[in-house]
Amino acid sequence: MAEEEAPEEVLRLVEAVDAFDAIEDDAACALALTQVLEDWPTHHSKLRLARRERVNRMRAQGQTWAEIGQAMGGLSAARAQQIGAGLRGSKRPKKKTEEPPGD
């Protein structure tokens, strides 16, 4: 999503994250970042639940999964349905890269 298209709330969140760069004192910045990251799981869960509820409201209003996915930035219908069901995206293990033979 282009920044000029982003809702005000998205822009404010991005600005808040970027504001950490302005903290000159490294220790103060590290402490502030630690405080945010300690609370992040709660915020992340709350955001996921809010998104799920909105998706399910759209579905209850008669929108198709494809329409919902499109409204969410071009997600697939399957992904929109997964979000509505509260399923997370799969976390596939990284492919092992072959190590070059040692000297």
N, C-alpha and C positions, 0 to 999 in steps of 0.2 A: 504494500500500500504506500503510495507516495505521501510524503509528509504533509503536503497541502490538502490531501484528502482525509487525513487522519482526524478522528474526533478529538475534541479539546482534551478529554481525559487521557487519551493516548499521548498526546503532545506533552501534557503536564507530567506524566510518568517518565517519559523519555528525558525531559528537562531535569527532573529530580535526580535521575540516575547520572546524567551528565554533570550535575552540580558537584558531584564528589571530586571531579577533576580540579575544581577551584579551591579545594581545601589544600592550603600550602603545607601545613604541618603533617608530615607523613604518619606520625603516631596518631594524631587526631583523626585523620582520614581512615586509617586502618581500623580504629575503634568504631567509627561511625559505620563503616562497611560491615564490620563484624556484627554490630547491633541489627542492621538491616537483614543480613543473611541469616541470623539466628531466628528471626521472625518470618522469614520468607516462606517456609513450608505452610504456615497458616494462611498467608496471603495467597499462595499458589492454589491451595485447596479451595479457598473461597472463590477465587476467580474461575476455577474449573467448574465448580458447582453453579455459579451464576450463569456461565455460558451454557451449561447443560439445561438449566431451567429455561433459558431464553429459546434454545433450540427446540425444546419440547413444546413450548408455547406456540412457536411458529408452526410446528407439526400439527398441534391441536387446532390451529386456525385453517388447516387444510393445505398447507404448502407441502410439496413433495420433498423427498430427501435431496433430489438434484437441485431444486430451487433453493433449499436451505444452504446447501454446499456452495452454490453460486453466490448467495448473499454473504457468505462468510469468506469471500475472497477467492472463490474458485476451487473450493475443496470438492472432492468427489462425493457422490451421493453416499457411497459406502462409509466414507470417513464421517460425514454428517450424521449418519445413522449410529455409528460407533459413539460419537460424542453424545448423542441423545440417550444412549444406553449407559453412558458413564464409563465407557471403555477407553483405556489409554492406547495411544499408538504403540506399535510394537518396538521394542528396543532390541534390534538385532545385534548380535555380537559382531565386532569388527572383524573383517577378513584378515587372516594371518598373512603377513607378507613374508616372502622367503627372505631369510637372512643371507647376506652374502657370506661365502665361506671365509673363515678367519684366516689370518696370515700365519 
